[in-house]
């Protein structure tokens, strides 16, 4: 099965209607804002992790190049 990625538009509409019935129209903007802030924080966190990985990869590459340079200079 496709999991959560295969919900599609009809599934999203059903979920929205259920949320609207449960929380009511007055709470919906507040819930939407909270969800948006949560997604934004998640995106910032994952971007930070990806940047850290990229820096680690760059550091390893730089160390390898430095070691190769030192090796050829000592010959």
Secondary structure, DSSP 8 states (H G I E B T S, - for coil): --GGGG-HHHHHHHHHHHHHHHH-HHHHHHHHHHHHHHHHHHHHHHHHHHHHHHHHHHHHHHHHHHHHHHHHHH-
